[in-house]
């Protein structure tokens, strides 16, 4: 039973630059640069027939290639920070792609995603991190500007069952047309 998600691969140079954001931060588990990506939709654990059905729906998505920019570093979780992220700016094409991926997932019988989509790249997961320490860390990182990055495909990834995390395996790729 594979654990799947749909995402955008980042060029190696971009992953390396994002890796430079890393630093000493108590409670942070940093994502390895090779595993950095932009998740469009977490699918979860599915059986092989459902995964095959999902691939068929994803293959029918038609969105033109587009560009994204990576800007700023922030945290999710407010007074209980859980994630350090890099923000992603894009035009309406990214939202159109994400909505099409969501429709494909629902068509394949995957439960709807309850959270609204916020384009970002997870850099670290936090556990027990002090909000003040996280705020100082983010303040020391200054501005971030990477791009433009051309997006000409999206990928179906698998991760380790019941555990998640990398290394991730590319199961299928879908070109944008």
Phi, psi and omega per residue, in radians:
X1 nan 1.868 -3.092
X2 -1.334 2.603 2.978
X3 -1.764 2.030 -2.972
X4 -2.050 2.712 2.905
X5 -2.648 2.744 3.136
X6 -1.893 2.326 -3.101
X7 -2.729 -3.131 3.078
X8 -1.919 2.283 3.068
X9 -1.359 2.537 3.088
X10 -1.860 2.449 3.089
X11 -1.019 2.656 -3.089
X12 -0.973 -0.758 -3.124
X13 -1.067 -0.661 3.116
X14 -1.170 -0.766 3.125
X15 -1.072 -0.693 3.135
X16 -1.156 -0.725 3.115
X17 -1.137 -0.693 3.097
X18 -1.167 -0.542 3.085
X19 -1.092 -0.411 3.127
X20 -1.252 -0.239 3.098
X21 -1.231 -0.459 -3.107
X22 -0.947 2.629 3.093
X23 -3.058 3.089 3.141
X24 -1.163 2.082 3.116
X25 -2.602 1.857 -3.111
X26 -0.974 2.289 3.123
X27 1.579 -0.011 -3.100
X28 -1.634 2.334 2.959
X29 -1.981 1.831 -3.033
X30 -1.353 2.453 3.062
X31 -1.358 2.334 3.103
X32 -1.098 2.438 -3.119
X33 -0.911 -0.655 3.138
X34 -1.102 -0.376 -3.096
X35 -1.731 0.014 3.141
X36 -1.227 2.394 -3.106
X37 -2.827 3.013 3.033
X38 -1.916 2.017 3.137
X39 -1.410 2.186 3.035
X40 -1.547 -0.609 -3.111
X41 -2.871 2.125 2.979
X42 -1.388 2.241 -3.118
X43 -1.693 -0.811 -3.133
X44 1.731 -2.882 -3.122
X45 -1.377 2.110 3.117
X46 -2.306 2.742 3.076
X47 -1.419 2.908 -3.063
X48 -1.064 -0.728 3.100
X49 -1.077 -0.690 3.113
X50 -1.179 -0.663 3.090
X51 -1.083 -0.747 3.108
X52 -1.094 -0.701 3.113
X53 -1.119 -0.738 3.115
X54 -1.051 -0.765 3.122
X55 -0.994 -0.732 3.122
X56 -1.072 -0.741 3.126
X57 -1.220 -0.695 3.122
X58 -1.120 -0.610 -3.126
X59 -1.137 -0.378 -3.138
X60 -1.511 -0.022 -3.111
X61 -1.295 2.304 3.102
X62 -2.168 1.867 3.070
X63 -2.410 2.429 3.133
X64 -1.269 2.646 3.038
X65 -0.983 2.684 -3.096
X66 -2.663 3.098 -3.141
X67 -2.064 2.613 3.024
X68 -2.213 2.804 3.021
X69 -2.207 2.546 3.046
X70 -1.845 2.176 -3.079
X71 -2.426 2.443 3.018
X72 1.110 2.784 3.060
X73 -2.206 2.385 -3.114
X74 -2.583 -2.973 -3.128
X75 -2.408 2.520 2.974
X76 -1.708 2.500 2.994
X77 2.109 -0.132 3.089
X78 1.002 -2.075 -3.104
X79 -1.309 -0.121 3.058
X80 -2.295 1.259 -3.029
X81 -1.061 2.331 -3.079
X82 -2.071 -0.424 -3.041
X83 -2.523 2.384 2.918
X84 -1.721 2.301 -3.068
X85 -2.338 2.788 2.943
X86 -1.889 2.264 -3.114
X87 -1.352 2.639 -3.126
X88 -2.145 2.245 3.043
X89 -1.863 2.385 3.112
X90 -2.729 2.912 3.068
X91 -1.452 -2.935 -3.085
X92 -1.149 -0.279 -3.121
X93 -1.121 -0.660 3.126
X94 -1.123 -0.773 3.100
X95 -1.102 -0.685 3.115
X96 -1.108 -0.729 3.112
X97 -1.120 -0.791 -3.124
X98 -1.096 -0.721 3.119
X99 -1.131 -0.681 3.106
X100 -1.138 -0.683 3.090
X101 -1.131 -0.716 3.109
X102 -1.074 -0.768 3.111
X103 -1.091 -0.712 3.117
X104 -1.084 -0.740 3.123
X105 -1.092 -0.806 3.132
X106 -1.110 -0.694 3.116
X107 -1.092 -0.517 3.124
X108 -1.525 0.092 3.077
X109 1.547 0.225 3.087
X110 -1.431 2.369 -3.139
X111 -1.020 2.529 3.136
X112 -1.037 2.567 3.074
X113 -1.328 2.125 -3.083
X114 -1.324 -0.402 -3.104
X115 -1.645 2.597 3.076
X116 -1.344 2.655 -3.071
X117 -1.329 2.249 2.990
X118 -2.250 1.918 -3.070
X119 -1.093 2.113 3.119
X120 -2.797 2.913 3.050
X121 -2.094 2.077 3.130
X122 -1.260 2.149 3.129
X123 -1.735 -0.595 -3.128
X124 -2.704 2.621 2.974
X125 -1.811 2.436 -3.064
X126 -1.982 2.499 3.060
X127 -2.422 2.019 3.115
X128 1.231 0.391 -3.130
X129 -1.395 2.401 3.103
X130 -1.252 2.295 3.117
X131 -1.028 -0.617 -3.137
X132 -1.201 -0.713 3.120
X133 -1.156 -0.721 3.114
X134 -1.098 -0.759 3.131
X135 -1.066 -0.752 3.110
X136 -1.132 -0.725 3.119
X137 -1.042 -0.844 -3.127
X138 -1.097 -0.691 3.122
X139 -1.112 -0.501 -3.133
X140 -1.404 -0.145 -3.080
X141 -1.557 -0.175 3.095
X142 1.084 -2.791 -3.112
X143 -1.494 2.701 3.127
X144 -2.254 2.274 3.096
X145 -2.558 1.943 3.121
X146 -2.277 2.269 3.077
X147 2.310 -3.097 0.169
X148 -1.312 2.639 3.114
X149 -2.044 2.170 3.128
X150 -1.424 2.250 3.080
X151 -1.842 1.995 -3.132
X152 -2.157 0.149 3.068
X153 -2.875 2.844 2.971
X154 -2.261 2.820 -2.977
X155 -2.223 2.642 2.935
X156 -1.803 2.065 -3.110
X157 -1.875 2.731 2.919
X158 -2.121 2.649 3.056
X159 -2.230 3.104 -3.099
X160 -1.124 2.271 -3.121
X161 -1.023 2.444 3.065
X162 1.082 -0.040 -3.112
X163 -2.051 -0.787 -3.049
X164 1.346 -3.083 -3.140
X165 1.425 2.956 -3.103
X166 -1.462 3.064 0.016
X167 -1.277 2.531 -3.127
X168 -1.629 2.666 3.131
X169 -2.051 2.294 3.058
X170 -1.384 2.042 -3.134
X171 -1.572 -0.679 3.140
X172 -2.660 2.672 3.010
X173 -2.198 2.569 -3.057
X174 -2.265 1.924 -3.125
X175 -1.245 2.573 3.027
X176 -1.549 2.456 -3.073
X177 -2.219 nan nan
